[in-house]
Amino acid sequence: MKILILGALSLALFFTIRSHGESIFEKAEKAIATLESQNFETREGGFAVIGNEDCAGLIKVFGNCFGNNPAAPYLVPLIPRHPKEYIDPFYHTELFLGETQNRSFTYRLRADEAILIVGVTPPKAAYFGAQSYNFTRAGTTVSVPNIDGLNILFTGSPNPDRYISFSSIGNSLNNYVIAKKLGSGFGQPFALISTPSQETNAELRAALRNAGFSAAGIFTEPIPSEMKLGLSSEADDFSMLVRYALPESEAQGNAWRTNPSLRVYRLSRKAATATERFGSIQIDSRSADGEGTMGLALEDFTREVAVRLGQPRLIKVKEFVSPAFLVGENCLKLHMNCLGDTQDTDTYRTGSVPSFSHSDVVVITGINHAVTGNASYISLGFSVAETFTGISSVSQTSPNAGFVSGELTGSAEAFLKKVGNGIPLRLRASAPKFFVRLVARQCEGLPFCTTISDAQLPLNQDLTVLRRAYIRPGTVRGPDPSKLLSPRYFVYER
């Protein structure tokens, strides 16, 4: 975990932050001074980058890495603790800095408090978003039958009196939502208020506006009435993730993660105050073009790939599991781990490969939603099944993301041309809409192949493959899972 201290900014970022005279942070300080004169206390937090290398620490505490996206390290706000906030001894470790800096990636919240993030959105990427989660809740998990590749959904937490929910509490703020208000989702000054209180929200908005923030650039994440608030051990605790995936410029993206143009604050009233809370949150609806008519062609293509690889046409083909129920409100009702769900993606379609050996080759085929218009960005993420730890990935953006990047578009046609006798007439219309990806311990001689080394996944351990599909073009949310076809996969021995 890399701890980020907001220090000297790059010249380009400096001019972005100061593009309208006063810097965004000077305006934030003015707003905070006003709020402190109105009976608020302010505590500034920080940010940490959590990437694949940090999974060992998460596994030590929680037993898994929550299906992290191996291509996109997360930016995690470290929230200052309230002096009266209960500190859970099961989670309070040096990993999350609470012992040394009195701030943590999990936090409890009083009904009249708020978390405030201010700054400038990052350079252009396939996706940028921020969202809060119910992280744990008092109670125990339930016992259910094993779900292929997803039994981790029903594991307990380190604290036997609580269960890990990691469930979204509403709709995210993302670059598409921001662009609807500001014209672009990147390089834009903004403020995000996360609070249960309608009064606190109104007061923060007024202070920010009076300090020079544009009303269009102030966003509120209401914390719904179903959340169990307070600072005691019985209260829910929360966490927030900032996702930043596939920057157009890898160098600019890495620089922003290292020194993000963001600050985070916890605002608390000096004395607990009765407040009117937000009610239930309506989750945004999602849409997609139905893909059912492509099912037979996808099946045909998958079996054609098998034949081209020297396998029988009737080889056993499996579909990825589609856990469309992974929505925060559902997971909280079922006492299950939602793995940091978001409505911005068709979440966690999963293929499971047991005892992945040196001789195994996994072949994955599917609909390229970046071509069919159902997604702006798709990815295949490869994970250690036992700990749900991301180890490698392959991605693809569509022109709707603002740039085209990736290895999946065109792979189906290229495979058929490279391996065998070209594209069969019956597949010429559909092949451009498909992708193919092979996975092996050694990829020599295998086209369109991702190598999984023994260091990444010890020999004969299970491999999990996750397919994500972010943001349907023309909307601000992911595609409707009920309209999408799952990828197919089969395994053969070399």
Residue pairs with C-beta under 8 A, 6 or more apart in sequence:
1 48
1 49
1 50
1 54
1 57
1 95
2 48
2 49
2 51
2 258
3 46
3 48
3 78
3 97
4 46
4 47
4 48
4 49
4 258
4 259
4 260
5 46
6 46
6 259
6 260
6 263
7 259
8 259
9 17
9 259
9 261
10 255
10 259
13 120
13 256
13 259
13 261
16 120
16 187
16 261
17 23
17 24
17 25
17 119
17 120
17 189
17 261
19 189
20 189
20 212
22 212
24 118
24 119
24 120
24 189
24 261
25 118
25 119
25 263
27 118
27 208
27 211
27 212
27 213
28 116
28 118
28 191
28 208
28 211
28 263
28 265
30 210
30 211
30 212
31 204
31 207
31 208
31 210
31 211
31 213
32 42
32 207
32 265
32 267
34 207
34 210
34 211
35 42
35 203
35 204
35 207
35 267
36 42
38 203
38 207
39 269
39 270
39 271
40 203
40 267
40 268
40 269
40 270
41 267
41 268
41 269
41 270
42 265
42 266
42 267
43 80
43 82
43 265
43 266
43 268
44 80
44 263
44 264
44 265
45 77
45 78
45 79
45 80
45 103
45 264
45 265
45 266
46 77
46 78
46 101
46 103
46 264
47 75
47 76
47 77
47 78
47 242
47 260
47 262
47 264
48 75
48 76
48 78
48 97
48 105
49 73
49 74
49 75
49 76
49 257
49 258
50 58
50 68
50 73
50 74
50 76
51 68
51 73
51 74
52 68
52 70
52 73
52 389
52 390
52 391
55 65
55 68
55 387
55 389
55 390
57 95
58 64
58 65
58 66
58 95
59 65
59 387
59 389
60 95
61 90
61 91
61 93
61 95
61 158
62 157
62 158
62 164
63 155
63 158
63 387
64 152
64 155
64 387
64 388
64 389
65 383
65 387
65 388
65 389
65 390
66 166
66 337
66 339
66 340
66 388
67 152
67 339
67 340
67 348
67 381
67 383
67 388
67 390
67 466
68 74
68 383
68 388
68 389
68 390
69 243
69 245
69 379
69 381
69 390
69 393
69 468
70 381
70 382
70 383
70 390
70 391
70 392
70 393
71 245
71 246
71 379
71 381
71 390
71 393
71 395
72 243
72 244
72 245
72 246
73 244
73 257
74 241
74 242
74 243
75 241
75 242
75 243
75 244
75 257
75 260
75 262
76 105
76 239
76 240
76 241
76 242
77 105
77 115
77 117
77 240
77 242
77 264
78 96
78 97
78 101
78 103
78 104
78 105
78 264
79 103
79 104
79 105
79 106
79 107
79 115
79 240
79 264
79 266
80 102
80 103
80 266
81 87
81 98
81 102
81 103
81 104
81 107
82 108
82 110
82 113
82 231
82 266
82 268
84 231
85 107
85 108
85 231
86 108
86 231
86 232
86 233
86 235
87 98
88 106
88 136
88 159
88 162
88 233
88 237
90 157
90 158
90 159
91 104
91 106
91 158
91 159
92 98
92 99
92 104
93 99
94 100
96 104
96 105
96 106
97 103
97 104
98 104
105 239
106 135
106 136
106 237
106 238
106 239
107 115
107 237
107 238
107 239
107 266
108 229
108 230
108 231
108 232
108 235
108 236
108 237
108 238
109 115
109 196
109 223
109 229
109 231
109 235
109 238
110 229
110 230
110 231
110 268
110 272
111 196
111 197
111 229
111 230
111 275
111 277
112 196
112 197
112 199
112 200
112 268
112 269
112 272
112 273
112 274
112 275
113 195
113 196
113 197
113 200
113 266
113 267
113 268
113 269
114 193
114 194
114 195
114 197
114 200
114 201
114 204
114 266
114 267
115 132
115 193
115 194
115 195
115 240
115 264
115 265
115 266
115 267
116 191
116 192
116 193
116 194
116 204
116 264
116 265
116 266
116 267
117 130
117 191
117 192
117 194
117 262
117 263
117 264
117 265
118 190
118 191
118 192
118 208
118 262
118 263
118 265
119 189
119 190
119 260
119 261
119 262
119 263
120 187
120 188
120 189
120 190
120 261
120 262
121 128
121 175
121 178
121 185
121 186
121 187
121 188
121 190
121 261
122 128
122 186
122 187
122 244
122 247
122 253
122 256
122 260
122 261
123 186
123 187
123 247
123 248
123 249
123 252
123 253
123 256
124 186
124 187
124 247
124 248
124 249
124 402
124 403
125 175
125 186
125 244
125 245
125 246
125 247
125 248
125 253
126 245
126 246
126 247
126 376
126 377
126 395
126 397
126 401
126 405
126 470
127 174
127 175
127 243
127 244
127 245
127 246
127 344
127 376
127 377
127 401
127 470
127 471
128 174
128 175
128 185
128 186
128 242
128 243
128 244
128 245
129 172
129 173
129 174
129 175
129 242
129 243
129 342
129 344
130 172
130 173
130 174
130 192
130 221
130 240
130 241
130 242
130 243
131 168
131 170
131 172
131 173
131 221
131 240
131 241
131 243
131 342
132 168
132 169
132 170
132 194
132 221
132 223
132 238
132 239
132 240
133 165
133 166
133 167
133 168
133 169
133 238
133 239
133 240
133 241
133 328
133 338
133 340
134 165
134 166
134 167
134 169
134 227
134 236
134 237
134 238
134 328
134 332
135 164
135 165
135 166
135 236
135 237
135 238
135 239
136 157
136 159
136 162
136 163
136 164
136 165
136 236
136 237
137 162
137 163
137 165
137 228
137 236
137 332
137 335
138 161
138 162
138 228
138 233
138 234
138 236
139 161
139 162
139 163
139 335
140 156
140 160
140 161
140 163
140 335
141 154
141 155
141 156
141 157
141 163
141 164
141 335
141 336
141 337
142 154
142 334
142 335
142 336
143 154
144 154
147 153
147 321
147 323
148 321
148 350
148 352
149 321
149 350
149 351
149 352
149 385
149 464
150 321
150 323
150 348
150 350
152 337
152 339
152 388
153 323
153 326
153 331
153 336
153 337
153 338
153 339
154 336
154 337
155 164
155 337
156 163
156 164
157 163
157 164
163 335
163 336
163 337
164 337
165 328
165 331
165 332
165 335
165 336
165 337
165 338
166 239
166 331
166 337
166 338
166 339
166 340
166 341
167 328
167 329
167 331
167 332
167 338
167 341
168 327
168 328
168 338
168 340
168 341
168 342
168 343
169 221
169 223
169 224
169 227
169 238
169 281
169 328
170 221
170 222
170 223
170 224
170 281
170 283
170 328
171 221
171 281
171 283
171 284
171 343
171 477
172 342
172 343
172 344
173 192
173 219
173 221
174 185
174 344
174 471
174 476
175 185
175 186
176 185
176 471
176 475
176 476
177 185
177 219
177 476
178 184
178 185
178 188
178 190
178 217
178 219
179 185
180 476
181 216
181 217
181 219
182 188
182 190
182 214
182 216
182 217
188 217
189 213
189 214
189 217
190 217
190 218
190 219
191 208
191 213
191 217
191 218
191 219
192 219
192 220
192 221
193 201
193 204
193 205
193 218
193 219
193 220
193 221
194 220
194 221
194 223
194 240
195 201
195 204
195 220
195 221
195 222
195 223
196 222
196 223
196 224
196 225
196 227
196 229
196 275
196 277
196 278
197 275
197 276
197 277
197 278
198 275
198 276
198 277
198 278
199 275
199 276
200 267
200 269
200 275
201 220
201 222
201 278
204 267
205 215
205 218
205 220
208 218
209 215
209 218
222 278
222 281
223 229
223 238
223 277
223 278
224 278
224 279
224 280
224 281
225 277
225 278
225 279
225 280
226 280
226 329
226 332
227 236
227 238
228 234
228 235
228 236
229 235
229 236
241 340
242 260
242 262
243 342
244 253
244 256
244 257
245 377
245 379
245 395
245 470
246 377
246 395
246 397
246 401
246 405
247 253
247 254
247 256
248 402
248 403
248 405
283 327
283 329
283 343
284 343
284 476
284 477
285 477
286 343
286 472
286 475
286 477
286 478
286 479
286 480
286 481
287 472
287 475
287 479
287 480
287 483
288 374
288 472
288 479
288 480
288 483
288 484
289 372
289 373
289 374
289 483
290 483
291 367
291 372
291 374
291 483
291 484
291 485
292 485
294 367
294 430
294 433
294 485
295 485
297 427
297 430
297 434
298 365
298 366
298 367
298 430
298 434
298 485
298 488
299 317
299 488
300 426
300 427
301 365
301 412
301 427
301 430
301 431
301 434
301 436
302 317
302 363
302 365
302 488
302 490
303 313
303 314
303 315
303 317
304 313
304 416
304 424
304 427
305 363
305 365
305 415
305 436
306 312
306 313
306 315
306 317
306 363
306 490
306 492
307 313
307 420
308 415
308 416
308 419
308 420
309 361
309 363
309 419
309 492
311 490
311 492
315 490
315 492
316 490
317 488
317 489
317 490
318 351
318 488
318 489
318 490
319 486
319 487
319 488
320 349
320 350
320 351
320 366
320 465
320 467
320 486
320 487
320 488
320 489
321 349
321 350
321 351
321 352
321 486
322 349
322 481
322 484
322 486
323 347
323 348
323 349
323 350
324 481
324 482
325 331
326 338
326 339
326 341
326 347
326 348
327 338
327 341
327 343
328 338
328 341
330 338
331 337
331 338
331 341
332 338
339 347
339 348
339 388
341 347
342 478
343 477
343 478
344 470
344 471
344 477
344 478
345 468
345 469
345 470
345 471
345 478
346 369
346 375
346 467
346 468
346 469
346 478
346 479
346 480
346 481
346 484
347 468
347 478
347 481
348 466
348 467
348 468
349 466
349 467
349 486
349 487
350 464
350 465
350 466
350 467
351 362
351 364
351 464
351 465
351 467
351 487
351 489
352 385
352 462
352 463
352 464
352 465
353 360
353 362
353 439
353 462
353 463
353 464
353 465
353 489
353 491
354 462
355 460
355 461
355 462
356 362
356 441
356 452
356 457
356 459
356 460
356 461
356 462
356 463
357 441
357 459
357 460
357 493
358 441
358 442
358 459
359 493
359 494
360 440
360 441
360 491
360 492
360 493
360 494
361 438
361 439
361 440
361 446
361 491
361 492
361 493
361 494
362 438
362 439
362 440
362 463
362 465
362 489
362 490
362 491
363 436
363 437
363 438
363 439
363 489
363 490
363 491
363 492
364 380
364 436
364 437
364 438
364 439
364 465
364 487
364 488
364 489
365 412
365 434
365 435
365 436
365 437
365 487
365 488
365 489
366 434
366 435
366 467
366 485
366 486
366 487
366 488
367 374
367 433
367 434
367 435
367 484
367 485
367 487
368 378
368 396
368 408
368 409
368 412
368 433
368 434
368 435
369 375
369 378
369 469
369 479
369 484
370 376
370 377
370 378
370 396
370 397
370 398
370 406
370 408
370 409
371 398
371 409
371 432
371 433
372 433
373 398
373 400
373 472
373 473
374 469
374 472
374 479
374 483
374 484
375 398
375 469
375 470
375 471
375 472
375 473
375 478
375 479
376 397
376 398
376 400
376 401
376 470
376 471
376 472
376 473
377 395
377 396
377 397
377 398
377 401
377 468
377 469
377 470
377 471
378 395
378 396
378 408
378 467
378 468
378 469
378 470
379 393
379 394
379 395
379 396
379 467
379 468
380 393
380 394
380 395
380 408
380 437
380 450
380 465
380 466
380 467
380 487
381 390
381 392
381 393
381 465
381 466
381 467
381 468
382 390
382 391
382 392
382 393
382 439
382 450
382 452
382 457
382 463
382 464
382 465
382 466
383 389
383 390
383 391
383 463
383 464
383 465
383 466
384 391
384 456
384 457
384 461
384 462
384 463
384 464
385 461
385 462
385 463
385 464
386 461
386 462
388 464
391 452
391 456
391 457
392 450
392 451
392 452
392 456
394 406
394 407
394 408
394 437
394 450
395 405
395 406
395 407
395 408
396 405
396 406
396 407
396 408
396 409
396 435
397 403
397 404
397 405
397 406
398 404
398 473
400 471
400 473
407 448
408 435
408 437
409 435
410 432
411 435
411 436
411 437
411 448
412 431
412 432
412 433
412 434
412 435
412 436
413 423
413 431
413 432
414 447
414 448
415 436
415 447
415 448
416 422
416 423
416 424
416 427
416 431
417 423
418 447
419 447
423 431
436 448
437 448
437 449
437 450
438 446
438 447
438 448
438 449
438 450
439 449
439 450
439 452
439 463
439 465
440 446
440 449
440 450
440 451
440 452
440 494
441 451
441 452
441 453
441 454
441 459
442 451
443 449
443 450
443 451
452 463
457 463
465 489
467 486
467 487
469 478
469 479
469 484
470 478
471 477
471 478
472 478
472 479
472 480
